[in-house]
Amino acid sequence: MAARQDAARQDVVGSDFPHAAARLPAVVVDSYNVELRQADDEGFIGDRVSKGAFRDLIEDWRERLRRIGEDPLGLEPSRTMTKKTFDRFLLEGPPEAAGVVQGAVEDFAQELATVVRRFLRQKGWRDTERIVVGGGLSDSRVGRLAIGRASVLLKAAGLDLALVPIRHHHDEGGLIGAVHLAPSWIFSGYDSLVAVDIGGTNIRVGIVATNLRKAPDLSRAAVWRSALWRHRDEDPPPGRDAAVARLTAMLEDLIARALKSGLALAPFIGVGCPGLIEPDGQISRGGQNLPGNWESSRFNLPQALRAGVPAIDGHPVMVVMHNDAVVQGLSEVPFLRDVRRWGVLTIGTGLGNARFSNRAEPAGHGR
C-alpha cells in the first residue's frame, strides 16, 4: 500500500504522457494522495482539517456557550454558515461572536500543525521546505489566520518550514495548474488550453490562457473563462454516465466560445481528479465522493473525454489526467523556484496532498 501511495514511477516518453506521471516538465511528483489513518484507526487524519471539521469546531464552541446562556452567533446552524459569515463575525461581530470564531481558528491551526507533522514523517515528504495550503478555506480571512497560526506553531517547535496560502483563487488554481501537465510542444503555436477540475462537490471546466508573451515561465497564466456545475446539489444525484455527459457538454460549449473568440486553442485537455490515478487513466482509489462509481475497472475518464471531444479545431485531442491536489499545487510552480522540495495540502471535502521536487536548482528570488 505504501508503495502505491507514492507517485507512479513513470517518465515522460516523447510527447506521449502517461497519466499521473511522476516526472513532469517542471517538477518531480514525489508523493500524492497519501491516506494517513488516525491513531485510533477511526477515519483519516485529514478529516481533522476538512471544511466540515472547521464547522464542527465552531459548533463545539457554540454548544459550550449554549449550556450557560445565549449563543453569540445567533440561530443559524453552523453547517450552513459560509466563510464570509465567519469572516464577518471575526472582523465586525460582537466580541463574544468574534471570540467563538477565533477559538475555532486556534483549534483548527493546532490540528493543521499536527497533520503537517504527520506528513513530514512520511518518506515522500522528508526535507519539505514549504507547504502551500489550498482549497476553499484558504480564500477566507479565517482560513489564512489558521494557516499563519499553524506555520507559527511549527516554527516555534523548531521546524524550518513555512505554511503559506495558495496564490491563486481556489476556483482557478485547479485549472491553471493544468498548463504544467502539458508537453512543451503545446506552447508552440497555441495560446490557450482546456482544463478540468473535478471535485466532490463541483465540476469546473475552463479555458486557460498561457500568456507566454508576458511571462515565459507561465507565471501569468490565467483563466479566460470557466463554467461550474455543482453536482452535489442535484436531486436525485446524477450517475457517472450522466456526469460525464454533462462534463462533455460543458467542454464543447467552452471550446466553441474560445474558438469563436479567436483563441489559438491547443488540442489538449488537462484534468485534475480526486484519487489515485493509474498510468492508463483508471481511478483505482479515492473517487468515493464523485457522482457514481468512478473506480470501476470498466471506466476510464480520459478515454470517455476523448470519445466525447475527439478533436479541437480539427486536431486530435490529447488528454492528460493527474490527481486534483497535484494539479492545484502545480499552479504554484512559477512562484516556488527558490526552494527545492515543497508540498501542497488542499482543504476541501477531504484533505488533498502532494509533494514536489523542482527539477531545476533553486533560484535566487523568494516568494
SERO-4910 file (N, C-alpha, C, O; in steps of 0.05 Angstrom, whole numbers):
BEGIN
 pado doro    nc1    nc2    nc3   cac1   cac2   cac3    cc1    cc2    cc3    oc1    oc2    oc3
  Met    A     17    -24      0      0      0      0     17     25      0     12     44    -15
  Ala    A     39     25     17     56     49     18     68     55     -9     71     78    -16
  Ala    A     76     34    -23     88     38    -49     68     51    -68     76     68    -85
  Arg    A     43     44    -67     23     55    -85     16     83    -78      4     98    -94
  Gln    A     22     92    -53     16    119    -45     36    138    -56     31    162    -58
  Asp    A     60    129    -63     79    146    -76     71    149   -105     57    133   -116
  Ala    A     81    171   -117     73    176   -145     82    153   -163    103    140   -157
  Ala    A     67    148   -184     73    127   -202    100    132   -215    107    155   -220
  Arg    A    116    111   -219    143    114   -227    146    114   -258    161     98   -269
  Gln    A    131    131   -270    133    132   -300    145    158   -308    139    179   -297
  Asp    A    162    157   -329    173    181   -341    158    188   -366    145    171   -378
  Val    A    161    212   -374    150    221   -400    166    208   -423    191    209   -422
  Val    A    153    196   -442    166    184   -465    157    200   -489    134    199   -497
  Gly    A    176    214   -501    169    230   -524    148    251   -517    150    265   -497
  Ser    A    127    252   -533    105    270   -528     80    256   -518     59    267   -515
  Asp    A     84    230   -511     61    214   -502     62    211   -472     76    194   -461
  Phe    A     48    229   -458     49    230   -429     32    208   -417      9    205   -425
  Pro    A     42    193   -398     24    175   -382      8    193   -363     17    215   -356
  His    A    -14    183   -354    -29    196   -333    -15    193   -306     -2    173   -302
  Ala    A    -18    213   -289     -6    212   -262     24    207   -263     35    193   -246
  Ala    A     38    218   -283     67    215   -285     81    227   -261     73    248   -251
  Ala    A    102    214   -253    118    225   -231    136    247   -241    142    266   -227
  Arg    A    145    245   -266    164    265   -277    149    283   -296    141    274   -318
  Leu    A    144    308   -288    131    328   -304    151    348   -314    174    348   -305
  Pro    A    143    365   -333    163    384   -344    179    400   -324    203    404   -328
  Ala    A    166    410   -303    180    428   -284    187    414   -257    205    423   -243
  Val    A    172    393   -250    176    381   -224    175    351   -225    166    339   -245
  Val    A    185    338   -204    180    310   -199    159    308   -177    162    321   -156
  Val    A    139    292   -181    118    288   -161    128    265   -143    127    242   -150
  Asp    A    137    272   -119    149    253   -101    128    235    -87    132    212    -82
  Ser    A    105    247    -82     83    232    -68     57    247    -72     57    272    -74
  Tyr    A     35    232    -72      9    245    -72    -12    226    -62     -8    202    -62
  Asn    A    -35    237    -54    -58    222    -45    -50    202    -22    -61    180    -20
  Val    A    -32    211     -4    -26    195     19    -50    195     38    -60    217     45
  Glu    A    -58    172     47    -81    169     65    -70    160     92    -64    136     95
  Leu    A    -69    178    112    -59    171    138    -82    166    157    -99    183    160
  Arg    A    -81    143    170   -101    137    190    -96    151    216    -74    156    224
  Gln    A   -118    157    231   -116    168    257   -106    146    276   -108    122    270
  Ala    A    -96    154    299    -84    136    318   -104    114    327    -96     91    331
  Asp    A   -129    121    330   -149    102    338   -161     87    315   -180     71    318
  Asp    A   -150     92    290   -159     79    266   -188     86    259   -201     73    243
  Glu    A   -198    108    270   -225    118    264   -223    140    243   -222    163    250
  Gly    A   -222    132    218   -221    151    197   -192    160    191   -173    150    202
  Phe    A   -190    180    173   -164    190    164   -157    216    179   -175    231    187
  Ile    A   -132    220    183   -123    244    198   -131    269    183   -135    290    195
  Gly    A   -133    268    156   -141    291    141   -169    301    147   -175    324    142
  Asp    A   -186    283    157   -213    291    165   -213    312    187   -233    326    190
  Arg    A   -191    314    201   -189    334    223   -186    362    213   -189    381    228
  Val    A   -179    365    187   -175    392    176   -190    396    150   -180    408    132
  Ser    A   -214    385    149   -231    389    126   -249    414    130   -249    425    152
  Lys    A   -264    421    110   -283    444    113   -303    437    135   -310    454    151
  Gly    A   -313    413    135   -332    404    155   -320    405    183   -334    411    202
  Ala    A   -294    399    185   -282    398    212   -281    426    224   -285    429    248
  Phe    A   -277    447    207   -277    474    218   -305    482    229   -307    494    250
  Arg    A   -326    474    214   -353    480    223   -359    464    249   -374    474    266
  Asp    A   -348    440    251   -352    424    276   -339    438    300   -350    438    322
  Leu    A   -316    451    295   -303    466    317   -319    490    325   -322    496    348
  Ile    A   -330    504    305   -348    527    311   -372    517    328   -379    529    348
  Glu    A   -384    495    319   -407    484    333   -400    476    362   -416    479    380
  Asp    A   -377    465    366   -368    457    392   -366    481    411   -375    479    434
  Trp    A   -355    503    402   -353    527    418   -381    538    424   -387    546    447
  Arg    A   -399    538    404   -426    548    408   -441    531    428   -455    542    445
  Glu    A   -438    505    426   -452    487    445   -443    492    474   -460    491    492
  Arg    A   -418    497    478   -409    502    505   -422    528    517   -429    529    540
  Leu    A   -425    548    500   -437    573    509   -467    570    513   -478    583    530
  Arg    A   -480    554    497   -509    550    499   -516    537    526   -538    541    536
  Arg    A   -498    522    538   -503    509    563   -507    529    586   -520    523    606
  Ile    A   -496    553    583   -498    573    605   -511    599    596   -514    617    613
  Gly    A   -519    601    571   -530    626    563   -536    627    533   -541    606    521
  Glu    A   -536    650    521   -543    654    493   -519    647    475   -496    650    483
  Asp    A   -526    639    451   -506    634    431   -499    660    417   -517    672    404
  Pro    A   -474    670    419   -468    696    407   -469    696    376   -469    718    364
  Leu    A   -471    673    363   -473    672    334   -501    670    325   -506    668    301
  Gly    A   -521    670    343   -549    670    335   -560    643    331   -552    623    343
  Leu    A   -580    641    313   -595    617    309   -587    600    285   -594    577    283
  Glu    A   -572    612    266   -565    598    242   -547    574    248   -528    577    263
  Pro    A   -553    550    237   -536    527    242   -508    531    231   -504    544    211
  Ser    A   -489    520    245   -461    523    237   -456    511    210   -440    521    195
  Arg    A   -470    489    203   -465    475    178   -473    492    153   -463    487    131
  Thr    A   -491    512    157   -499    528    134   -485    555    133   -489    570    114
  Met    A   -469    561    153   -454    586    153   -432    585    132   -419    565    128
  Thr    A   -427    608    119   -407    609     98   -381    621    110   -380    631    132
  Lys    A   -360    619     93   -335    632    101   -338    662    105   -326    673    124
  Lys    A   -354    674     89   -358    703     91   -372    710    118   -366    730    131
  Thr    A   -390    692    127   -403    696    152   -383    695    175   -383    712    193
  Phe    A   -365    675    174   -345    672    195   -326    697    195   -319    707    216
  Asp    A   -319    705    171   -301    729    169   -315    754    180   -302    770    194
  Arg    A   -340    756    175   -355    780    185   -356    780    215   -353    800    228
  Phe    A   -362    756    227   -362    754    256   -335    761    268   -333    774    288
  Leu    A   -314    752    255   -287    756    265   -279    785    264   -267    796    282
  Leu    A   -286    799    242   -277    826    238   -296    848    248   -288    869    255
  Glu    A   -323    841    247   -342    862    253   -362    854    275   -378    871    284
  Gly    A   -362    829    283   -382    820    302   -377    829    330   -357    840    337
  Pro    A   -397    823    348   -394    828    376   -369    813    387   -362    792    375
  Pro    A   -357    822    408   -333    809    418   -336    779    423   -317    764    417
  Glu    A   -358    770    435   -361    742    440   -364    726    415   -354    703    413
  Ala    A   -378    737    395   -380    723    369   -353    720    356   -346    699    346
  Ala    A   -337    742    357   -310    741    346   -293    721    362   -276    707    351
  Gly    A   -298    719    388   -284    701    405   -289    672    398   -271    655    399
  Val    A   -314    666    391   -321    638    383   -306    631    357   -294    609    356
  Val    A   -306    649    338   -292    643    313   -262    641    317   -249    624    306
  Gln    A   -252    659    334   -223    658    339   -215    632    354   -194    621    348
  Gly    A   -232    623    371   -227    598    385   -226    574    365   -209    557    367
  Ala    A   -244    574    346   -244    553    325   -220    555    308   -208    535    300
  Val    A   -211    580    301   -187    584    285   -163    572    300   -147    559    287
  Glu    A   -161    578    325   -138    567    341   -138    537    342   -118    524    338
  Asp    A   -162    525    347   -164    496    348   -157    484    321   -143    464    319
  Phe    A   -167    496    299   -161    486    272   -131    488    266   -120    470    254
  Ala    A   -119    510    274    -90    513    270    -74    492    284    -55    481    273
  Gln    A    -82    485    308    -69    464    323    -71    437    309    -52    422    307
  Glu    A    -95    432    298   -100    407    284    -83    407    258    -71    386    251
  Leu    A    -82    430    244    -67    431    219    -38    427    224    -24    412    209
  Ala    A    -27    438    245      1    434    252      7    405    258     27    394    251
  Thr    A    -12    391    272     -9    363    278     -9    346    252      7    328    249
  Val    A    -27    353    234    -29    338    209     -3    342    193      8    323    181
  Val    A      8    367    192     32    372    177     55    355    189     71    344    174
  Arg    A     57    354    215     78    337    228     76    308    219     96    295    214
  Arg    A     52    298    217     48    270    208     58    266    179     71    247    173
  Phe    A     52    286    162     61    284    134     91    285    133    103    270    117
  Leu    A    103    302    149    132    305    147    147    280    156    171    277    150
  Arg    A    134    262    170    146    237    177    145    216    155    157    195    157
  Gln    A    130    222    134    128    203    112    153    205     94    164    227     90
  Lys    A    162    183     83    186    183     66    184    203     43    203    217     38
  Gly    A    161    204     30    158    221      7    156    251     14    156    268     -4
  Trp    A    155    257     40    153    285     49    177    295     64    176    317     74
  Arg    A    198    279     66    222    288     80    235    312     67    235    315     43
  Asp    A    246    329     84    261    353     75    243    373     60    253    389     44
  Thr    A    218    373     66    200    393     54    206    421     66    209    424     90
  Glu    A    209    441     48    217    467     57    193    487     59    195    506     74
  Arg    A    172    482     44    149    499     45    125    483     37    126    465     21
  Ile    A    102    490     49     77    477     42     56    498     35     51    517     50
  Val    A     45    496     11     23    513      2     -3    501     11     -7    477      7
  Val    A    -20    517     23    -47    507     31    -68    518     13    -72    543     12
  Gly    A    -82    501     -1   -103    509    -19   -130    500    -11   -134    492     12
  Gly    A   -149    500    -29   -176    494    -22   -192    519    -15   -180    540    -11
  Gly    A   -218    516    -12   -235    539     -7   -229    554     18   -232    579     19
  Leu    A   -221    541     40   -217    555     65   -194    575     63   -194    595     77
  Ser    A   -174    570     46   -151    587     43   -159    614     31   -143    633     33
  Asp    A   -183    616     20   -192    641      7   -207    659     27   -221    678     18
  Ser    A   -206    653     52   -220    669     72   -201    680     93   -179    670     96
  Arg    A   -210    699    108   -194    711    130   -189    690    151   -167    687    161
  Val    A   -210    675    159   -206    655    180   -187    633    171   -171    623    186
  Gly    A   -188    625    145   -170    605    135   -141    615    135   -123    600    143
  Arg    A   -137    639    127   -110    650    126    -98    653    154    -75    648    158
  Leu    A   -115    660    173   -106    662    200    -98    635    211    -78    632    225
  Ala    A   -114    615    204   -108    587    214    -82    578    201    -65    565    215
  Ile    A    -78    583    176    -53    575    162    -29    589    175     -9    577    180
  Gly    A    -32    616    179    -10    631    191     -4    622    219     20    619    227
  Arg    A    -25    616    235    -20    607    262     -7    579    263     10    574    279
  Ala    A    -16    562    245     -3    535    244     26    537    236     43    523    247
  Ser    A     32    556    218     60    560    210     77    569    234     99    560    238
  Val    A     66    588    250     80    597    274     84    575    294    106    573    305
  Leu    A     64    558    298     66    536    316     88    517    308    104    508    325
  Leu    A     90    511    282    111    493    272    139    505    275    157    491    284
  Lys    A    141    531    269    167    544    272    175    545    301    199    541    308
  Ala    A    156    552    319    162    553    347    171    526    358    185    525    378
  Ala    A    162    505    345    170    478    354    197    470    341    207    447    346
  Gly    A    210    488    326    236    483    316    237    473    287    259    465    278
  Leu    A    215    473    273    214    464    245    220    487    226    206    507    227
  Asp    A    240    485    209    246    505    190    228    501    166    237    492    145
  Leu    A    203    509    169    183    504    148    163    526    149    155    536    170
  Ala    A    153    535    126    133    555    124    108    544    111    109    529     91
  Leu    A     85    551    122     59    546    110     48    572     98     48    592    112
  Val    A     40    571     73     30    596     60      5    590     45      2    568     35
  Pro    A    -14    609     44    -38    605     28    -32    603     -2    -12    616    -11
  Ile    A    -47    588    -17    -43    586    -45    -47    614    -58    -64    629    -49
  Arg    A    -32    620    -79    -32    646    -91    -57    652   -107    -69    673   -104
  His    A    -66    632   -123    -90    636   -139   -115    632   -123   -115    617   -103
  His    A   -137    643   -133   -163    637   -121   -168    607   -124   -160    595   -144
  His    A   -180    595   -103   -183    566   -103   -199    556   -126   -196    533   -135
  Asp    A   -217    572   -137   -232    564   -161   -215    562   -186   -223    549   -205
  Glu    A   -193    576   -186   -177    578   -210   -151    562   -209   -140    554   -230
  Gly    A   -140    558   -185   -115    543   -183   -116    516   -195    -96    507   -208
  Gly    A   -138    501   -191   -141    474   -202   -143    474   -232   -139    453   -244
  Leu    A   -149    496   -244   -149    498   -274   -122    508   -284   -111    496   -303
  Ile    A   -111    528   -272    -85    539   -281    -63    519   -279    -45    518   -296
  Gly    A    -64    502   -259    -43    481   -256    -41    462   -279    -20    450   -283
  Ala    A    -62    460   -295    -63    442   -318    -42    449   -339    -33    432   -354
  Val    A    -33    475   -340    -13    482   -360     13    468   -355     29    464   -373
  His    A     18    460   -330     43    446   -323     41    416   -327     61    402   -321
  Leu    A     18    406   -336     16    378   -345     23    375   -374     29    353   -383
  Ala    A     23    397   -389     25    396   -418     53    393   -427     72    404   -415
  Pro    A     58    378   -449     85    376   -461     92    402   -473     75    419   -479
  Ser    A    118    406   -478    128    432   -487    117    440   -515    114    463   -521
  Trp    A    111    420   -532    102    427   -558     75    441   -558     68    455   -577
  Ile    A     60    438   -537     34    451   -534     37    481   -536     19    495   -546
  Phe    A     60    492   -527     63    521   -525     75    533   -551     81    557   -552
  Ser    A     77    517   -571     87    527   -597     63    529   -616     53    509   -626
  Gly    A     54    553   -621     32    557   -640      5    559   -626    -15    563   -640
  Tyr    A      3    555   -600    -22    557   -586    -19    576   -562      2    579   -550
  Asp    A    -41    590   -556    -40    609   -534    -59    602   -511    -61    618   -492
  Ser    A    -71    579   -511    -90    572   -490    -95    541   -491    -89    528   -511
  Leu    A   -107    531   -470   -114    503   -469   -138    499   -451   -146    517   -437
  Val    A   -148    474   -451   -173    467   -436   -165    453   -410   -147    436   -410
  Ala    A   -178    460   -388   -172    448   -363   -198    440   -349   -219    452   -353
  Val    A   -197    418   -334   -220    407   -319   -212    402   -290   -191    390   -285
  Asp    A   -228    412   -272   -223    407   -243   -247    393   -231   -268    405   -229
  Ile    A   -244    368   -224   -266    352   -214   -263    349   -184   -242    342   -173
  Gly    A   -285    354   -170   -285    352   -141   -310    338   -130   -328    331   -145
  Gly    A   -310    334   -104   -332    320    -92   -358    336    -91   -379    325    -86
  Thr    A   -356    362    -95   -380    380    -95   -385    392   -123   -408    393   -132
  Asn    A   -363    400   -136   -365    414   -162   -349    401   -183   -331    386   -178
  Ile    A   -357    406   -208   -340    401   -231   -337    428   -246   -357    441   -253
  Arg    A   -313    436   -250   -307    462   -262   -290    457   -287   -271    442   -287
  Val    A   -298    471   -309   -281    470   -333   -274    498   -341   -288    517   -334
  Gly    A   -251    501   -354   -242    528   -361   -223    528   -384   -211    508   -392
  Ile    A   -220    551   -396   -200    557   -416   -178    573   -403   -183    595   -392
  Val    A   -154    563   -403   -131    576   -390   -114    589   -412   -103    575   -429
  Ala    A   -111    615   -410    -93    630   -428    -65    628   -417    -60    635   -393
  Thr    A    -45    620   -433    -18    616   -422     -3    643   -418     13    645   -401
  Asn    A    -10    663   -435      3    689   -432     33    688   -433     47    701   -417
  Leu    A     44    671   -450     73    667   -451     88    692   -459    111    695   -452
  Arg    A     76    709   -475     90    733   -483     95    752   -459    114    766   -459
  Lys    A     77    751   -440     80    767   -416    100    754   -396    114    768   -382
  Ala    A    100    727   -396    116    713   -376    122    685   -387    105    667   -385
  Pro    A    146    680   -397    153    654   -408    153    631   -388    152    608   -395
  Asp    A    154    639   -362    154    618   -341    125    609   -333    122    595   -314
  Leu    A    105    619   -348     77    613   -343     66    625   -317     45    617   -307
  Ser    A     80    644   -306     70    657   -281     47    675   -286     33    683   -267
  Arg    A     41    682   -311     18    699   -317     -5    683   -329    -25    695   -339
  Ala    A     -3    657   -329    -25    640   -338    -51    647   -323    -49    651   -298
  Ala    A    -73    649   -336    -98    658   -323   -122    645   -336   -121    637   -360
  Val    A   -143    643   -321   -168    631   -332   -182    652   -349   -189    674   -340
  Trp    A   -186    646   -374   -200    664   -393   -230    663   -388   -243    683   -386
  Arg    A   -241    639   -386   -269    635   -380   -273    608   -368   -258    589   -374
  Ser    A   -293    605   -350   -298    579   -338   -327    575   -334   -343    593   -336
  Ala    A   -335    550   -328   -362    543   -322   -362    523   -299   -344    506   -296
  Leu    A   -383    524   -283   -385    508   -258   -411    492   -257   -432    503   -265
  Trp    A   -409    468   -249   -432    451   -244   -430    440   -215   -411    425   -210
  Arg    A   -449    446   -198   -449    435   -171   -465    409   -171   -490    409   -166
  His    A   -452    388   -177   -466    362   -179   -477    352   -152   -496    337   -151
  Arg    A   -464    362   -130   -474    353   -104   -501    364    -97   -516    353    -80
  Asp    A   -510    386   -111   -536    398   -106   -558    385   -121   -582    390   -117
  Glu    A   -552    367   -140   -572    354   -156   -589    334   -140   -579    320   -124
  Asp    A   -615    334   -145   -633    316   -132   -653    305   -153   -669    320   -164
  Pro    A   -651    279   -160   -633    259   -148   -604    263   -158   -600    276   -178
  Pro    A   -584    252   -143   -556    255   -151   -552    242   -178   -563    221   -185
  Pro    A   -535    254   -195   -530    243   -221   -513    218   -220   -497    215   -202
  Gly    A   -516    200   -239   -499    177   -241   -473    185   -256   -470    208   -265
  Arg    A   -455    166   -258   -429    172   -271   -433    179   -300   -421    199   -309
  Asp    A   -448    164   -315   -451    170   -343   -464    197   -348   -457    211   -367
  Ala    A   -484    204   -331   -497    230   -334   -477    252   -328   -477    273   -341
  Ala    A   -460    247   -308   -440    267   -301   -420    272   -323   -412    294   -329
  Val    A   -411    250   -336   -392    252   -358   -405    266   -382   -392    282   -395
  Ala    A   -431    260   -387   -445    274   -409   -447    303   -403   -444    320   -422
  Arg    A   -453    311   -378   -455    339   -371   -427    353   -374   -425    375   -385
  Leu    A   -406    339   -365   -379    350   -368   -372    354   -397   -361    374   -405
  Thr    A   -379    334   -414   -373    336   -443   -387    360   -455   -375    374   -471
  Ala    A   -412    364   -448   -427    387   -459   -415    413   -450   -413    432   -466
  Met    A   -405    415   -425   -392    439   -416   -367    444   -431   -361    467   -439
  Leu    A   -351    423   -437   -327    426   -452   -333    436   -481   -320    454   -491
  Glu    A   -352    423   -493   -359    431   -521   -367    460   -523   -360    474   -541
  Asp    A   -382    470   -503   -391    497   -503   -368    517   -500   -366    537   -514
  Leu    A   -350    511   -481   -328    529   -476   -308    529   -500   -297    550   -507
  Ile    A   -304    506   -511   -286    504   -534   -297    520   -558   -282    534   -571
  Ala    A   -323    518   -562   -335    534   -584   -332    564   -579   -327    579   -597
  Arg    A   -336    572   -554   -333    600   -547   -305    610   -552   -300    632   -562
  Ala    A   -285    594   -543   -257    602   -546   -249    604   -575   -236    624   -583
  Leu    A   -257    585   -592   -250    586   -620   -264    610   -634   -253    623   -651
  Lys    A   -289    615   -626   -304    637   -638   -291    664   -631   -292    683   -646
  Ser    A   -279    665   -607   -266    689   -598   -238    693   -609   -224    713   -604
  Gly    A   -228    673   -625   -203    676   -638   -179    665   -623   -156    670   -631
  Leu    A   -184    651   -601   -161    639   -587   -149    616   -603   -164    601   -616
  Ala    A   -123    613   -601   -109    591   -613   -108    568   -593    -89    565   -578
  Leu    A   -130    553   -592   -134    534   -571   -120    507   -577   -124    496   -598
  Ala    A   -103    499   -559    -87    474   -563   -106    450   -562   -126    450   -548
  Pro    A    -99    429   -577   -114    404   -575   -106    387   -551    -96    365   -553
  Phe    A   -111    398   -528   -102    387   -503   -122    392   -481   -133    414   -479
  Ile    A   -128    372   -464   -145    376   -441   -130    365   -417   -124    341   -416
  Gly    A   -125    382   -397   -113    375   -372   -134    371   -351   -151    388   -347
  Val    A   -133    348   -337   -154    341   -318   -142    336   -290   -123    322   -287
  Gly    A   -155    349   -270   -149    343   -242   -172    328   -230   -195    337   -232
  Cys    A   -167    305   -218   -189    288   -208   -180    276   -181   -157    268   -178
  Pro    A   -198    274   -162   -190    261   -136   -182    232   -140   -191    218   -158
  Gly    A   -165    223   -122   -158    195   -120   -131    188   -131   -115    205   -139
  Leu    A   -125    162   -130   -100    151   -140   -105    144   -169   -121    127   -176
  Ile    A    -90    157   -187    -94    154   -216    -72    135   -227    -49    139   -222
  Glu    A    -81    115   -241    -62     97   -254    -52    108   -280    -64    126   -292
  Pro    A    -29     98   -290    -18    108   -315    -36    107   -339    -34    123   -357
  Asp    A    -55     87   -339    -74     85   -361    -98    103   -357   -116    104   -375
  Gly    A   -100    118   -335   -122    136   -331   -144    125   -313   -163    140   -307
  Gln    A   -142    101   -304   -162     90   -286   -158    101   -258   -136    106   -249
  Ile    A   -181    106   -245   -180    115   -217   -182     91   -199   -204     78   -198
  Ser    A   -161     84   -186   -161     59   -170   -170     62   -142   -178     43   -129
  Arg    A   -169     87   -131   -177     91   -104   -181    121    -99   -168    137   -111
  Gly    A   -201    128    -82   -204    156    -74   -226    171    -89   -228    195    -85
  Gly    A   -241    158   -105   -262    171   -120   -290    168   -108   -310    172   -121
  Gln    A   -291    162    -82   -316    156    -69   -335    179    -67   -359    175    -64
  Asn    A   -325    204    -68   -343    227    -66   -353    237    -93   -368    257    -95
  Leu    A   -345    223   -115   -354    232   -141   -381    219   -148   -388    198   -137
  Pro    A   -396    231   -167   -423    220   -173   -422    194   -188   -414    193   -212
  Gly    A   -430    173   -175   -429    146   -187   -403    132   -181   -387    142   -165
  Asn    A   -399    109   -194   -375     93   -189   -353     99   -209   -354     90   -232
  Trp    A   -334    115   -201   -312    124   -219   -288    105   -216   -269    108   -230
  Glu    A   -289     86   -197   -267     68   -192   -270     41   -206   -254     23   -203
  Ser    A   -291     39   -222   -296     14   -237   -273      8   -257   -264     26   -270
  Ser    A   -265    -17   -259   -245    -25   -278   -255    -21   -307   -239    -21   -326
  Arg    A   -281    -18   -311   -292    -14   -337   -296     15   -344   -307     22   -365
  Phe    A   -286     34   -327   -289     62   -332   -262     75   -334   -245     71   -317
  Asn    A   -259     92   -354   -234    107   -358   -242    135   -367   -250    139   -390
  Leu    A   -238    154   -349   -247    182   -355   -233    194   -379   -246    206   -396
  Pro    A   -206    192   -381   -193    204   -404   -204    193   -431   -207    207   -450
  Gln    A   -208    167   -431   -219    155   -456   -247    165   -461   -255    170   -484
  Ala    A   -263    169   -440   -290    179   -444   -290    208   -454   -306    215   -471
  Leu    A   -271    224   -444   -269    251   -454   -259    253   -483   -269    269   -498
  Arg    A   -240    235   -490   -232    235   -518   -254    226   -537   -256    235   -560
  Ala    A   -271    208   -527   -294    199   -543   -314    222   -546   -326    225   -568
  Gly    A   -317    238   -525   -337    260   -526   -326    284   -540   -342    298   -553
  Val    A   -300    289   -538   -287    312   -551   -263    302   -566   -240    305   -557
  Pro    A   -267    289   -589   -245    276   -604   -225    295   -616   -202    288   -621
  Ala    A   -234    320   -622   -216    339   -636   -223    367   -627   -245    374   -619
  Ile    A   -202    384   -628   -205    413   -624   -194    427   -648   -171    425   -655
  Asp    A   -211    442   -662   -204    456   -686   -191    438   -707   -172    446   -720
  Gly    A   -201    413   -709   -192    394   -729   -168    378   -721   -159    361   -736
  His    A   -157    381   -697   -134    366   -688   -142    346   -666   -157    353   -648
  Pro    A   -132    321   -667   -139    301   -647   -131    311   -619   -110    323   -615
  Val    A   -148    306   -600   -145    316   -572   -127    297   -556   -130    272   -558
  Met    A   -109    309   -541    -93    294   -521   -104    300   -494   -107    324   -487
  Val    A   -110    280   -478   -120    284   -451    -99    274   -431    -90    251   -433
  Val    A    -92    290   -411    -74    282   -390    -87    287   -363    -96    309   -358
  Met    A    -88    267   -346   -101    269   -320    -82    264   -298    -65    246   -299
  His    A    -85    279   -276    -70    274   -252    -88    279   -228   -111    289   -231
  Asn    A    -79    273   -205    -93    278   -180    -99    308   -178    -83    325   -185
  Asp    A   -123    315   -167   -131    343   -165   -113    360   -147   -108    383   -153
  Ala    A   -103    348   -125    -85    364   -108    -58    369   -122    -46    390   -119
  Val    A    -49    349   -138    -25    353   -154    -29    377   -173    -12    394   -175
  Val    A    -51    377   -187    -56    398   -207    -59    425   -193    -48    445   -203
  Gln    A    -73    427   -171    -75    452   -157    -47    461   -148    -41    485   -149
  Gly    A    -31    443   -138     -4    450   -130     13    460   -153     29    478   -149
  Leu    A      9    449   -176     25    457   -200     21    486   -207     38    498   -220
  Ser    A     -2    498   -199     -6    526   -205     14    544   -191     18    567   -198
  Glu    A     28    533   -170     48    548   -155     76    545   -166     94    558   -156
  Val    A     80    528   -186    107    523   -196    123    548   -202    146    549   -193
  Pro    A    113    568   -216    130    591   -222    138    607   -198    157    623   -200
  Phe    A    124    604   -176    129    621   -152    145    607   -130    150    618   -109
  Leu    A    153    582   -135    167    567   -115    194    557   -125    202    534   -119
  Arg    A    207    573   -141    233    566   -152    256    571   -133    279    565   -139
  Asp    A    250    583   -110    271    589    -90    275    566    -71    293    568    -53
  Val    A    259    545    -73    263    522    -56    266    497    -74    261    498    -98
  Arg    A    275    475    -62    278    451    -77    255    432    -74    244    421    -93
  Arg    A    246    429    -48    224    410    -43    201    424    -29    205    438     -9
  Trp    A    178    420    -39    154    434    -28    129    417    -32    129    399    -48
  Gly    A    109    423    -17     84    407    -18     60    425    -19     61    449    -17
  Val    A     37    411    -23     11    425    -23     -8    408     -7     -9    383     -9
  Leu    A    -25    421      9    -47    409     23    -72    425     14    -73    449     15
  Thr    A    -92    411      4   -117    424     -5   -140    417     14   -147    393     17
  Ile    A   -151    437     27   -172    432     46   -199    435     33   -207    457     23
  Gly    A   -214    413     32   -240    413     19   -258    393     32   -258    391     57
  Thr    A   -272    377     16   -289    355     28   -271    336     43   -279    326     64
  Gly    A   -247    332     34   -226    317     48   -201    333     47   -201    357     41
  Leu    A   -178    320     52   -152    334     51   -135    323     28   -125    300     30
  Gly    A   -132    338      6   -115    330    -15    -86    336     -8    -81    354      8
  Asn    A    -67    322    -20    -39    326    -13    -21    318    -35    -27    299    -50
  Ala    A      2    332    -38     22    324    -58     48    337    -49     48    359    -37
  Arg    A     71    323    -56     97    335    -50    113    334    -76    113    315    -91
  Phe    A    128    356    -81    143    360   -106    172    366   -100    180    376    -79
  Ser    A    188    359   -120    216    368   -121    220    383   -147    214    372   -169
  Asn    A    230    407   -146    235    422   -171    257    409   -186    277    401   -175
  Arg    A    254    407   -213    275    395   -229    299    414   -233    321    405   -237
  Ala    A    294    440   -232    315    459   -234    326    466   -206    311    464   -187
  Glu    A    350    475   -205    362    484   -180    347    509   -170    338    525   -186
  Pro    A    345    512   -143    331    536   -133    342    562   -143    367    565   -145
  Ala    A    324    580   -150    332    607   -160    337    625   -136    331    618   -113
  Gly    A    347    649   -142    354    667   -120    332    683   -110    334    696    -89
  His    A    309    684   -124    287    702   -115    268    686    -98    265    662   -101
  Gly    A    255    699    -79    237    687    -60    208    694    -66    202    706    -86
  Arg    A    191    685    -48    162    689    -51    155    717    -45    132    725    -46
***
